[in-house]
Amino acid sequence: MSETLMDTSVAPDRALPRWLRGNDAIIYAVLIVVIVISTISVPYFAGTLTVGFLLIQIVPIILIAMPMALVIISGEIDLSVASTAGLTSAVMGVLWRDSGLNIWIVILLCLLVGVVAGAFNGFLITTLGLPSLAVTIGTLALYRGLALVVIGDGKVSNFPPELTTLATAKFGATGIPVVMVLVLAVIAVFAVLLHFTPFGRGLYALGYSKEAATFVGIRVGHAKFWLFVATGVVASVAGIYWTLRFASAGPDNASGVELDVIAAVLLGGVSIFGGRGTIPGVVGGVLLIGTLTYSLRLARVPETTLVMVTGALLVISVVGPSLIGWVRERIRLSRVRREVQRLSASGPTRA
């Protein structure tokens, strides 16, 4: 009986290779379907021009999504990333306009803004023990308000043309932006950190249970603190890129990006409850949301509808895994129940 039950329970898992059954494969399959449908039905979607604009559009999202994935896997969240990017942009504008410093020194100081912003979040969460949701909602408003105090309600432009040109430059006729080199480097760093180091493996344990992670020797506070510093630094990189791409620094830069980032991370398979997720899945989630929204823009769908689409995807990414897990469990229990009834009906076997 035990052998029969074991065969029944594992048979579905053997039907397909593991990589075809995973969430990552589903995300990329949906992405391919969206690309095919958009190519057929949306004018001007197919072409190198679309590739260039699409990739440039998702650069800030995919950058911030990398450390955000690790934060959520650890069981926390950071809602202040877009405001950190906006504060960085404001500081960059004021330093470039008023200080007379070299642009590379300005960029370095802007990165320090991200370090300080992330460290402040980390201090409140790990040292004072405050919940990350409440803390980062507060710093979301705080950092955006500081950006307005720093630069006012105006804009600063006239950044070095060689840098603003580089921010939108492409590799020849391919349409691929040069900045994707930086993006791929950031993806590689966080992929190695999460999947190939003891620190990354510890984040999964931390997301499942803080107590269990502490028991096996993980320095919980230390790990979470540096994760928030990482989100701050990468958000500052995104803010610098945003400023150079649009050649404009202002307090409202990157507004609303946190919604796109969290939606992409969760859609990419990272559990909102922590303990599960992969970097390839997150990359797929960013590409899926970016492709869908860009194709809808080409189809002249109103911006308010695009916000609704992003919100709907966020809800689906949160509710979907729980619903799928419930359905799978019901199917498994039903299968086991039928097998038990079948064996009971056949009567006891003689030795």
C-alpha positions as a LaTeX table, in Angstrom:
\begin{tabular}{lrrr}
\hline
Residue & $x$ (\AA) & $y$ (\AA) & $z$ (\AA) \\
\hline
Met1 & 0.00 & 0.00 & 0.00 \\
Ser2 & 2.76 & 2.46 & 0.89 \\
Glu3 & 4.51 & 1.79 & $-2.41$ \\
Thr4 & 1.30 & 2.41 & $-4.34$ \\
Leu5 & 0.66 & 5.68 & $-2.53$ \\
Met6 & 4.24 & 6.77 & $-3.12$ \\
Asp7 & 4.00 & 6.04 & $-6.84$ \\
Thr8 & 0.71 & 7.92 & $-7.08$ \\
Ser9 & 2.08 & 10.98 & $-5.32$ \\
Val10 & 5.27 & 11.34 & $-7.34$ \\
Ala11 & 3.98 & 10.42 & $-10.78$ \\
Pro12 & 2.80 & 13.95 & $-11.69$ \\
Asp13 & 6.17 & 15.37 & $-10.66$ \\
Arg14 & 7.95 & 13.02 & $-13.05$ \\
Ala15 & 5.78 & 13.99 & $-15.99$ \\
Leu16 & 7.88 & 17.08 & $-16.79$ \\
Pro17 & 11.46 & 18.12 & $-16.06$ \\
Arg18 & 11.83 & 20.24 & $-12.96$ \\
Trp19 & 12.81 & 23.38 & $-14.86$ \\
Leu20 & 9.65 & 23.14 & $-16.95$ \\
Arg21 & 7.46 & 22.87 & $-13.86$ \\
Gly22 & 8.94 & 25.83 & $-12.02$ \\
Asn23 & 7.50 & 29.31 & $-11.69$ \\
Asp24 & 10.39 & 30.76 & $-13.72$ \\
Ala25 & 9.44 & 28.67 & $-16.75$ \\
Ile26 & 5.82 & 29.81 & $-16.48$ \\
Ile27 & 6.86 & 33.47 & $-16.32$ \\
Tyr28 & 9.03 & 33.19 & $-19.44$ \\
Ala29 & 6.33 & 31.23 & $-21.27$ \\
Val30 & 3.81 & 34.00 & $-20.54$ \\
Leu31 & 6.40 & 36.58 & $-21.62$ \\
Ile32 & 6.83 & 34.82 & $-24.97$ \\
Val33 & 3.05 & 34.72 & $-25.46$ \\
Val34 & 2.77 & 38.46 & $-24.71$ \\
Ile35 & 5.59 & 39.23 & $-27.17$ \\
Val36 & 4.00 & 37.13 & $-29.92$ \\
Ile37 & 0.54 & 38.65 & $-29.42$ \\
Ser38 & 1.97 & 42.19 & $-29.28$ \\
Thr39 & 4.02 & 41.59 & $-32.42$ \\
Ile40 & 0.93 & 40.48 & $-34.30$ \\
Ser41 & $-1.62$ & 42.96 & $-32.98$ \\
Val42 & 0.25 & 46.15 & $-31.97$ \\
Pro43 & 1.61 & 48.38 & $-34.76$ \\
Tyr44 & 5.34 & 49.18 & $-34.62$ \\
Phe45 & 5.94 & 46.76 & $-31.73$ \\
Ala46 & 8.33 & 44.51 & $-33.65$ \\
Gly47 & 11.63 & 46.21 & $-34.34$ \\
Thr48 & 14.90 & 47.37 & $-32.83$ \\
Leu49 & 13.37 & 50.74 & $-31.91$ \\
Thr50 & 10.91 & 48.97 & $-29.63$ \\
Val51 & 13.70 & 46.90 & $-28.07$ \\
Gly52 & 15.66 & 50.04 & $-27.27$ \\
Phe53 & 12.79 & 51.99 & $-25.72$ \\
Leu54 & 11.52 & 48.95 & $-23.82$ \\
Leu55 & 14.88 & 48.16 & $-22.26$ \\
Ile56 & 15.59 & 51.79 & $-21.38$ \\
Gln57 & 12.18 & 52.01 & $-19.74$ \\
Ile58 & 12.78 & 49.02 & $-17.45$ \\
Val59 & 16.34 & 49.91 & $-16.39$ \\
Pro60 & 15.39 & 51.62 & $-13.07$ \\
Ile61 & 12.85 & 48.88 & $-12.30$ \\
Ile62 & 15.19 & 45.97 & $-12.92$ \\
Leu63 & 18.02 & 47.62 & $-10.99$ \\
Ile64 & 15.93 & 48.21 & $-7.87$ \\
Ala65 & 14.22 & 44.82 & $-8.21$ \\
Met66 & 17.49 & 42.98 & $-7.58$ \\
Pro67 & 18.06 & 44.03 & $-3.93$ \\
Met68 & 14.28 & 44.23 & $-3.39$ \\
Ala69 & 14.03 & 40.52 & $-4.20$ \\
Leu70 & 16.54 & 39.69 & $-1.48$ \\
Val71 & 14.77 & 41.95 & 1.02 \\
Ile72 & 11.39 & 40.29 & 0.39 \\
Ile73 & 12.92 & 36.78 & 0.45 \\
Ser74 & 14.26 & 37.64 & 3.91 \\
Gly75 & 10.72 & 38.47 & 5.04 \\
Glu76 & 10.92 & 42.27 & 4.87 \\
Ile77 & 9.95 & 44.99 & 2.38 \\
Asp78 & 11.24 & 48.43 & 1.35 \\
Leu79 & 8.68 & 50.90 & 0.03 \\
Ser80 & 11.03 & 53.88 & 0.15 \\
Val81 & 13.17 & 52.98 & $-2.89$ \\
Ala82 & 11.49 & 55.38 & $-5.33$ \\
Ser83 & 11.73 & 58.22 & $-2.82$ \\
Thr84 & 15.42 & 57.41 & $-2.30$ \\
Ala85 & 15.90 & 57.66 & $-6.07$ \\
Gly86 & 14.03 & 60.99 & $-6.07$ \\
Leu87 & 16.12 & 62.35 & $-3.19$ \\
Thr88 & 19.29 & 61.27 & $-5.00$ \\
Ser89 & 18.15 & 63.09 & $-8.13$ \\
Ala90 & 17.43 & 66.25 & $-6.15$ \\
Val91 & 20.83 & 66.16 & $-4.44$ \\
Met92 & 22.52 & 65.54 & $-7.78$ \\
Gly93 & 20.79 & 68.53 & $-9.33$ \\
Val94 & 21.67 & 70.91 & $-6.51$ \\
Leu95 & 25.31 & 69.77 & $-6.29$ \\
Trp96 & 25.78 & 70.09 & $-10.02$ \\
Arg97 & 24.12 & 73.51 & $-10.13$ \\
Asp98 & 25.62 & 75.12 & $-7.04$ \\
Ser99 & 28.82 & 73.36 & $-5.91$ \\
Gly100 & 31.01 & 73.50 & $-9.01$ \\
Leu101 & 32.21 & 69.96 & $-8.27$ \\
Asn102 & 33.28 & 67.53 & $-10.94$ \\
Ile103 & 30.35 & 65.40 & $-12.11$ \\
Trp104 & 32.01 & 62.17 & $-10.94$ \\
Ile105 & 32.42 & 63.56 & $-7.43$ \\
Val106 & 28.75 & 64.58 & $-7.56$ \\
Ile107 & 27.80 & 61.03 & $-8.54$ \\
Leu108 & 29.90 & 59.60 & $-5.71$ \\
Leu109 & 28.22 & 61.89 & $-3.18$ \\
Cys110 & 24.83 & 60.85 & $-4.56$ \\
Leu111 & 25.70 & 57.21 & $-3.93$ \\
Leu112 & 26.42 & 58.16 & $-0.33$ \\
Val113 & 22.85 & 59.49 & $-0.15$ \\
Gly114 & 21.67 & 55.94 & $-0.90$ \\
Val115 & 23.99 & 54.49 & 1.72 \\
Val116 & 22.66 & 56.87 & 4.39 \\
Ala117 & 19.01 & 56.38 & 3.40 \\
Gly118 & 19.34 & 52.59 & 3.40 \\
Ala119 & 21.32 & 52.55 & 6.64 \\
Phe120 & 18.65 & 54.68 & 8.33 \\
Asn121 & 15.98 & 52.20 & 7.29 \\
Gly122 & 18.15 & 49.33 & 8.43 \\
Phe123 & 18.85 & 50.95 & 11.80 \\
Leu124 & 15.18 & 51.51 & 12.56 \\
Ile125 & 14.26 & 47.98 & 11.53 \\
Thr126 & 17.13 & 45.91 & 12.92 \\
Thr127 & 18.25 & 47.93 & 15.94 \\
Leu128 & 14.96 & 49.38 & 17.14 \\
Gly129 & 12.95 & 46.35 & 15.99 \\
Leu130 & 10.33 & 48.33 & 14.07 \\
Pro131 & 8.36 & 46.63 & 11.26 \\
Ser132 & 9.80 & 47.31 & 7.81 \\
Leu133 & 6.39 & 48.05 & 6.30 \\
Ala134 & 5.71 & 50.88 & 8.76 \\
Val135 & 9.27 & 52.22 & 8.65 \\
Thr136 & 9.54 & 52.38 & 4.88 \\
Ile137 & 6.09 & 53.90 & 4.45 \\
Gly138 & 7.33 & 56.64 & 6.76 \\
Thr139 & 10.65 & 57.10 & 4.98 \\
Leu140 & 8.84 & 57.02 & 1.62 \\
Ala141 & 7.20 & 60.28 & 2.65 \\
Leu142 & 10.28 & 61.56 & 4.50 \\
Tyr143 & 12.74 & 61.14 & 1.63 \\
Arg144 & 10.32 & 62.57 & $-0.92$ \\
Gly145 & 9.75 & 65.55 & 1.36 \\
Leu146 & 13.51 & 66.02 & 1.77 \\
Ala147 & 13.89 & 65.99 & $-2.00$ \\
Leu148 & 11.41 & 68.86 & $-2.22$ \\
Val149 & 13.26 & 70.75 & 0.54 \\
Val150 & 16.62 & 70.23 & $-1.19$ \\
Ile151 & 15.73 & 71.34 & $-4.70$ \\
Gly152 & 12.36 & 73.05 & $-4.34$ \\
Asp153 & 9.66 & 72.57 & $-6.93$ \\
Gly154 & 11.92 & 73.45 & $-9.87$ \\
Lys155 & 14.14 & 71.40 & $-12.17$ \\
Val156 & 17.87 & 71.36 & $-12.82$ \\
Ser157 & 19.22 & 70.46 & $-16.23$ \\
Asn158 & 22.37 & 71.16 & $-18.29$ \\
Phe159 & 24.15 & 68.00 & $-17.17$ \\
Pro160 & 27.25 & 66.96 & $-19.14$ \\
Pro161 & 26.03 & 65.99 & $-22.63$ \\
Glu162 & 28.43 & 63.06 & $-22.87$ \\
Leu163 & 26.73 & 61.42 & $-19.87$ \\
Thr164 & 23.16 & 62.22 & $-20.92$ \\
Thr165 & 23.95 & 60.84 & $-24.36$ \\
Leu166 & 25.51 & 57.73 & $-22.86$ \\
Ala167 & 22.38 & 57.11 & $-20.76$ \\
Thr168 & 20.34 & 56.56 & $-23.94$ \\
Ala169 & 23.10 & 55.31 & $-26.28$ \\
Lys170 & 22.65 & 51.97 & $-28.07$ \\
Phe171 & 24.95 & 49.34 & $-29.49$ \\
Gly172 & 24.81 & 50.15 & $-33.19$ \\
Ala173 & 21.63 & 49.08 & $-34.95$ \\
Thr174 & 20.73 & 46.44 & $-32.37$ \\
Gly175 & 18.60 & 48.79 & $-30.30$ \\
Ile176 & 20.18 & 47.43 & $-27.11$ \\
Pro177 & 21.10 & 50.29 & $-24.72$ \\
Val178 & 24.71 & 50.56 & $-23.58$ \\
Val179 & 23.50 & 50.89 & $-19.98$ \\
Met180 & 22.39 & 47.24 & $-20.14$ \\
Val181 & 26.03 & 46.35 & $-19.44$ \\
Leu182 & 25.60 & 47.90 & $-15.98$ \\
Val183 & 22.23 & 46.19 & $-15.57$ \\
Leu184 & 23.67 & 42.76 & $-16.42$ \\
Ala185 & 26.53 & 43.34 & $-13.97$ \\
Val186 & 24.07 & 44.17 & $-11.16$ \\
Ile187 & 21.94 & 41.12 & $-12.03$ \\
Ala188 & 25.02 & 38.89 & $-11.95$ \\
Val189 & 26.16 & 40.23 & $-8.57$ \\
Phe190 & 22.81 & 39.63 & $-6.89$ \\
Ala191 & 22.30 & 36.27 & $-8.62$ \\
Val192 & 25.64 & 35.02 & $-7.32$ \\
Leu193 & 24.98 & 36.51 & $-3.88$ \\
Leu194 & 21.57 & 34.85 & $-3.56$ \\
His195 & 22.12 & 31.48 & $-5.22$ \\
Phe196 & 25.81 & 30.68 & $-4.71$ \\
Thr197 & 26.82 & 32.03 & $-1.30$ \\
Pro198 & 26.05 & 31.00 & 2.29 \\
Phe199 & 24.66 & 34.50 & 2.86 \\
Gly200 & 22.08 & 34.04 & 0.12 \\
Arg201 & 21.08 & 30.58 & 1.29 \\
Gly202 & 20.69 & 32.01 & 4.76 \\
Leu203 & 18.17 & 34.55 & 3.45 \\
Tyr204 & 15.81 & 31.71 & 2.49 \\
Ala205 & 16.06 & 30.32 & 6.01 \\
Leu206 & 15.54 & 33.80 & 7.41 \\
Gly207 & 12.39 & 34.24 & 5.33 \\
Tyr208 & 10.94 & 30.96 & 6.58 \\
Ser209 & 11.70 & 31.53 & 10.25 \\
Lys210 & 13.73 & 34.17 & 12.04 \\
Glu211 & 14.12 & 31.92 & 15.07 \\
Ala212 & 15.33 & 28.97 & 13.02 \\
Ala213 & 17.77 & 31.20 & 11.15 \\
Thr214 & 19.18 & 32.48 & 14.45 \\
Phe215 & 19.45 & 28.91 & 15.74 \\
Val216 & 21.62 & 27.83 & 12.79 \\
Gly217 & 23.97 & 30.78 & 13.28 \\
Ile218 & 22.65 & 33.45 & 10.90 \\
Arg219 & 23.22 & 37.00 & 12.13 \\
Val220 & 19.69 & 38.19 & 11.43 \\
Gly221 & 20.10 & 41.87 & 12.25 \\
His222 & 23.42 & 42.11 & 10.42 \\
Ala223 & 22.01 & 40.47 & 7.27 \\
Lys224 & 18.88 & 42.63 & 7.14 \\
Phe225 & 20.79 & 45.85 & 7.81 \\
Trp226 & 23.07 & 45.33 & 4.81 \\
Leu227 & 20.15 & 44.37 & 2.61 \\
Phe228 & 18.54 & 47.75 & 3.27 \\
Val229 & 21.84 & 49.48 & 2.60 \\
Ala230 & 21.97 & 47.62 & $-0.72$ \\
Thr231 & 18.47 & 48.76 & $-1.67$ \\
Gly232 & 19.43 & 52.32 & $-0.83$ \\
Val233 & 22.60 & 52.25 & $-2.93$ \\
Val234 & 20.94 & 50.64 & $-5.95$ \\
Ala235 & 17.98 & 53.04 & $-5.67$ \\
Ser236 & 20.51 & 55.89 & $-5.82$ \\
Val237 & 22.06 & 54.35 & $-8.94$ \\
Ala238 & 18.57 & 54.26 & $-10.44$ \\
Gly239 & 18.03 & 57.90 & $-9.44$ \\
Ile240 & 21.30 & 58.94 & $-11.09$ \\
Tyr241 & 20.38 & 57.07 & $-14.25$ \\
Trp242 & 16.89 & 58.60 & $-14.25$ \\
Thr243 & 18.39 & 62.08 & $-13.97$ \\
Leu244 & 20.84 & 61.55 & $-16.81$ \\
Arg245 & 18.32 & 59.81 & $-19.06$ \\
Phe246 & 15.88 & 62.72 & $-18.89$ \\
Ala247 & 18.65 & 65.32 & $-18.38$ \\
Ser248 & 16.59 & 66.72 & $-15.54$ \\
Ala249 & 16.76 & 66.56 & $-11.75$ \\
Gly250 & 13.61 & 67.13 & $-9.75$ \\
Pro251 & 11.89 & 66.10 & $-6.51$ \\
Asp252 & 9.28 & 64.00 & $-8.33$ \\
Asn253 & 11.70 & 61.83 & $-10.30$ \\
Ala254 & 10.94 & 58.09 & $-10.11$ \\
Ser255 & 7.54 & 58.67 & $-8.46$ \\
Gly256 & 5.52 & 55.47 & $-8.33$ \\
Val257 & 8.37 & 53.18 & $-9.37$ \\
Glu258 & 8.10 & 51.23 & $-6.12$ \\
Leu259 & 4.74 & 49.81 & $-7.26$ \\
Asp260 & 6.25 & 48.53 & $-10.52$ \\
Val261 & 9.24 & 47.07 & $-8.68$ \\
Ile262 & 7.22 & 45.18 & $-6.08$ \\
Ala263 & 4.74 & 43.95 & $-8.69$ \\
Ala264 & 7.58 & 42.64 & $-10.85$ \\
Val265 & 9.34 & 40.95 & $-7.92$ \\
Leu266 & 6.20 & 39.21 & $-6.72$ \\
Leu267 & 5.10 & 38.31 & $-10.25$ \\
Gly268 & 8.57 & 36.82 & $-10.73$ \\
Gly269 & 7.87 & 34.23 & $-8.05$ \\
Val270 & 9.19 & 35.83 & $-4.86$ \\
Ser271 & 6.81 & 35.05 & $-2.01$ \\
Ile272 & 5.44 & 38.05 & $-0.17$ \\
Phe273 & 5.77 & 35.93 & 2.99 \\
Gly274 & 9.50 & 35.40 & 2.38 \\
Gly275 & 11.60 & 32.29 & 1.96 \\
Arg276 & 11.06 & 31.72 & $-1.78$ \\
Gly277 & 12.16 & 33.30 & $-5.07$ \\
Thr278 & 14.90 & 33.43 & $-7.69$ \\
Ile279 & 16.75 & 36.16 & $-9.56$ \\
Pro280 & 15.93 & 34.70 & $-13.02$ \\
Gly281 & 12.27 & 34.71 & $-12.06$ \\
Val282 & 12.46 & 38.36 & $-10.99$ \\
Val283 & 14.15 & 39.31 & $-14.28$ \\
Gly284 & 11.31 & 37.54 & $-16.09$ \\
Gly285 & 8.74 & 39.40 & $-14.00$ \\
Val286 & 10.32 & 42.77 & $-14.85$ \\
Leu287 & 10.45 & 41.91 & $-18.56$ \\
Leu288 & 6.84 & 40.72 & $-18.51$ \\
Ile289 & 5.46 & 43.87 & $-16.88$ \\
Gly290 & 7.68 & 46.10 & $-19.00$ \\
Thr291 & 6.67 & 44.40 & $-22.25$ \\
Leu292 & 2.98 & 44.41 & $-21.40$ \\
Thr293 & 2.86 & 48.07 & $-20.38$ \\
Tyr294 & 4.96 & 49.18 & $-23.34$ \\
Ser295 & 2.77 & 47.32 & $-25.82$ \\
Leu296 & $-0.32$ & 48.86 & $-24.24$ \\
Arg297 & 1.24 & 52.32 & $-24.57$ \\
Leu298 & 1.89 & 51.68 & $-28.25$ \\
Ala299 & $-1.76$ & 50.66 & $-28.52$ \\
Arg300 & $-2.63$ & 54.09 & $-27.05$ \\
Val301 & $-4.10$ & 52.73 & $-23.85$ \\
Pro302 & $-4.58$ & 55.57 & $-21.27$ \\
Glu303 & $-2.01$ & 55.87 & $-18.46$ \\
Thr304 & $-4.72$ & 55.40 & $-15.83$ \\
Thr305 & $-5.48$ & 52.01 & $-17.35$ \\
Leu306 & $-1.79$ & 51.09 & $-17.23$ \\
Val307 & $-1.74$ & 51.83 & $-13.51$ \\
Met308 & $-4.78$ & 49.58 & $-13.11$ \\
Val309 & $-3.01$ & 46.83 & $-15.06$ \\
Thr310 & 0.03 & 47.07 & $-12.79$ \\
Gly311 & $-2.18$ & 46.97 & $-9.71$ \\
Ala312 & $-4.06$ & 43.96 & $-11.06$ \\
Leu313 & $-0.79$ & 42.12 & $-11.73$ \\
Leu314 & 0.32 & 42.93 & $-8.19$ \\
Val315 & $-2.88$ & 41.46 & $-6.76$ \\
Ile316 & $-2.57$ & 38.38 & $-8.97$ \\
Ser317 & 1.06 & 37.87 & $-7.94$ \\
Val318 & 0.05 & 37.92 & $-4.25$ \\
Val319 & $-3.18$ & 35.92 & $-4.46$ \\
Gly320 & $-2.16$ & 33.57 & $-7.27$ \\
Pro321 & 0.47 & 31.46 & $-5.44$ \\
Ser322 & $-1.80$ & 30.95 & $-2.43$ \\
Leu323 & $-4.70$ & 29.96 & $-4.68$ \\
Ile324 & $-2.55$ & 27.59 & $-6.73$ \\
Gly325 & $-1.14$ & 26.04 & $-3.56$ \\
Trp326 & $-4.66$ & 25.51 & $-2.20$ \\
Val327 & $-5.82$ & 23.88 & $-5.45$ \\
Arg328 & $-2.77$ & 21.59 & $-5.57$ \\
Glu329 & $-3.30$ & 20.52 & $-1.99$ \\
Arg330 & $-6.96$ & 19.75 & $-2.66$ \\
Ile331 & $-6.02$ & 17.68 & $-5.71$ \\
Arg332 & $-3.37$ & 15.81 & $-3.76$ \\
Leu333 & $-5.72$ & 15.03 & $-0.88$ \\
Ser334 & $-8.43$ & 13.93 & $-3.32$ \\
Arg335 & $-5.97$ & 11.63 & $-5.08$ \\
Val336 & $-4.80$ & 10.09 & $-1.82$ \\
Arg337 & $-8.40$ & 9.69 & $-0.63$ \\
Arg338 & $-9.38$ & 7.83 & $-3.80$ \\
Glu339 & $-6.36$ & 5.56 & $-3.55$ \\
Val340 & $-7.11$ & 4.73 & 0.08 \\
Gln341 & $-10.74$ & 3.95 & $-0.81$ \\
Arg342 & $-9.62$ & 1.74 & $-3.70$ \\
Leu343 & $-7.22$ & $-0.23$ & $-1.53$ \\
Ser344 & $-9.80$ & $-0.54$ & 1.25 \\
Ala345 & $-12.40$ & $-1.84$ & $-1.22$ \\
Ser346 & $-10.00$ & $-4.48$ & $-2.54$ \\
Gly347 & $-9.74$ & $-5.96$ & 0.97 \\
Pro348 & $-6.68$ & $-7.11$ & 2.97 \\
Thr349 & $-4.06$ & $-9.08$ & 1.10 \\
Arg350 & $-2.67$ & $-12.36$ & 2.38 \\
Ala351 & 0.98 & $-12.74$ & 3.12 \\
\hline
\end{tabular}
